[in-house]
């Protein structure tokens, strides 16, 4: 069973279901550990070592750079370097 996130927009009476697995659908990297949410966003933490694998472009199982070239490019533009033993990253998913 894979984890899912359901978001319902009560103003427009619409809903969206997202898979909380990495490399699928709308979200590129692992959704992370949810630490909070409100009506505007979901707040998660992703370990630096997990982000470092993607920033490097590949690991022993995945070639992120050839499969997700635009996402890796944007990741490297945002962060000039990622240390494997660095602090976790706070990721904010906006709910529009």
Secondary structure, DSSP 8 states (H G I E B T S, - for coil): ---EEEEEETTTTEEEEEE-STTBTTB-S---EEEEE-SSEEEEEE-HHHHHHHHHS--SS--HHHHSHHHHHHHHHH-S---TTS--EEEEEE--
